[in-house]
Amino acid sequence: MPILAAHAFEFFSKSPEQTRRLGMRLGALLKPGDLVCLQGDLGAGKTTFVQGAAQGWGALDEASSPTFVLVNTYRRADGSQLSHFDAYRVESLAETEELDLDSLLAVGPLLVEWPERVASALPAERLWAFLEYESDEHRLLRFTAHGRRCEALLDGLRQAVYGGD
């Protein structure tokens, strides 16, 4: 197992349910302004992870892929919202700018699938997750924190998974 920097975290998931539970643990930690970028090929588990994150955050509805509408918004009972942006079909950065990601971040967390397609339009402070298909059931998730808040988010995730200090 590679030695990782303090601002990085790796998790080997053995099932879609485990990927969803990891998402739930992260979702429980999310606050307005948090940006989570999910990079990985088709079938890597991005939407499964988002479903868990939305559930852990407290969304009233189950998350689904926003591929055809670009952004899905999920609400909690308290009226706050979590946004889920799928950049797979984005044609240009101008199209991303029209979505006004800053306003989405102002009212809640934002999860972005295919962030590498719009990376230059995203804030620098972000938690980047790379999901890798290992086999039918297994996925490797590598998280890298960029910025203080995201380092705290990553520390919280690490503690939620492994406990301890």
C-alpha positions in Angstrom: 0.0 0.0 0.0 1.5 3.4 -1.0 2.3 5.9 1.7 0.0 8.9 1.1 0.3 12.5 2.1 -1.8 13.9 4.9 -4.2 15.5 2.4 -4.9 12.1 0.6 -7.0 9.1 1.5 -7.5 5.7 -0.3 -10.4 3.3 0.2 -10.8 -0.1 -1.4 -14.5 -0.9 -1.8 -15.6 -4.5 -2.1 -19.2 -3.8 -3.2 -21.6 -1.1 -4.5 -23.1 -1.1 -1.0 -19.7 -0.3 0.5 -19.2 2.5 -2.0 -22.6 3.9 -1.1 -21.8 3.7 2.6 -18.6 5.6 2.1 -20.6 8.2 0.3 -23.0 8.3 3.2 -20.2 9.0 5.6 -18.9 11.8 3.5 -22.4 13.2 2.9 -23.0 13.5 6.6 -20.0 15.8 6.8 -20.9 18.1 3.9 -21.7 21.8 4.4 -22.7 24.6 2.0 -19.7 25.6 -0.1 -18.2 22.1 -0.1 -17.2 20.9 -3.6 -16.6 17.2 -4.2 -15.3 16.2 -7.7 -15.8 12.6 -8.8 -13.6 11.5 -11.6 -13.7 8.0 -13.1 -14.7 6.0 -16.2 -18.2 4.9 -16.9 -19.1 2.2 -14.4 -16.5 3.3 -11.8 -19.2 4.0 -9.1 -19.6 7.8 -9.3 -23.4 7.8 -9.2 -23.5 5.1 -6.5 -21.2 7.2 -4.4 -23.4 10.3 -5.0 -26.5 8.3 -4.0 -24.8 7.5 -0.7 -23.6 11.1 -0.2 -27.1 12.5 -0.8 -28.6 10.0 1.6 -25.9 10.7 4.3 -26.5 14.4 3.8 -30.2 13.9 4.5 -31.7 14.3 1.0 -35.5 13.5 0.9 -35.2 12.0 -2.5 -32.8 9.3 -3.9 -30.1 10.7 -6.2 -30.0 9.8 -9.8 -27.7 10.6 -12.6 -28.4 14.1 -14.0 -26.8 13.3 -17.4 -29.6 14.7 -19.4 -30.4 17.8 -17.3 -26.8 18.5 -16.1 -27.8 19.4 -12.5 -30.1 17.7 -10.1 -30.9 19.4 -6.8 -31.9 17.5 -3.7 -33.5 19.0 -0.7 -33.5 18.2 3.0 -36.5 18.7 5.4 -34.9 22.0 6.6 -35.0 23.4 3.0 -31.3 23.3 2.3 -30.1 21.8 -0.9 -27.3 19.6 -2.4 -26.6 19.9 -6.1 -25.3 17.2 -8.3 -23.7 18.3 -11.6 -22.8 15.8 -14.4 -20.4 17.5 -16.8 -20.2 14.5 -19.2 -22.3 16.3 -21.9 -21.1 19.8 -21.3 -20.0 21.2 -24.7 -18.1 24.3 -23.4 -16.9 26.2 -20.4 -19.5 28.9 -21.2 -22.2 26.3 -20.7 -20.7 25.6 -17.3 -20.5 29.3 -16.4 -24.3 29.6 -17.3 -25.0 27.1 -14.5 -23.6 29.6 -11.9 -21.8 27.0 -9.8 -21.0 29.7 -7.2 -24.7 30.3 -6.5 -25.1 26.5 -6.1 -22.2 26.4 -3.7 -23.6 29.3 -1.7 -26.7 27.4 -0.7 -25.3 23.9 -0.3 -22.7 21.3 -1.2 -22.0 20.5 -4.9 -21.0 17.1 -6.2 -19.5 17.1 -9.8 -19.2 14.0 -12.0 -16.7 14.2 -14.8 -15.0 17.3 -13.3 -12.0 17.0 -15.5 -14.1 18.3 -18.4 -14.7 21.6 -16.6 -11.8 21.8 -14.1 -10.9 25.3 -15.0 -14.4 26.5 -14.2 -14.3 25.0 -10.7 -13.1 26.6 -7.5 -9.6 25.7 -6.4 -10.8 24.5 -3.0 -12.2 21.1 -3.6 -12.1 17.4 -2.6 -11.1 15.4 -5.6 -12.1 11.7 -5.7 -10.8 9.4 -8.4 -12.8 6.2 -8.7 -11.3 3.3 -10.4 -12.9 0.1 -11.6 -11.0 -2.9 -10.3 -13.5 -5.7 -11.0 -17.2 -6.2 -11.1 -17.6 -5.6 -7.4 -14.4 -3.8 -6.4 -13.5 -0.1 -6.8 -10.5 1.9 -5.6 -11.4 5.4 -4.4 -8.5 7.9 -4.0 -9.3 11.3 -2.4 -7.2 14.4 -2.5 -8.0 17.5 -0.5 -7.3 21.0 -2.0 -7.7 23.7 0.7 -8.2 23.8 4.4 -11.9 23.0 4.5 -11.4 20.0 2.2 -8.5 18.8 4.4 -10.9 18.9 7.4 -13.5 17.1 5.3 -11.0 14.4 4.4 -9.9 14.1 8.0 -13.6 13.7 9.1 -14.1 11.0 6.4 -11.0 9.2 7.5 -12.2 9.3 11.1 -15.7 8.2 10.1 -14.2 5.2 8.3 -11.4 4.1 10.6 -12.2 5.9 13.9 -9.4 7.0 16.2 -7.6 10.4 16.3 
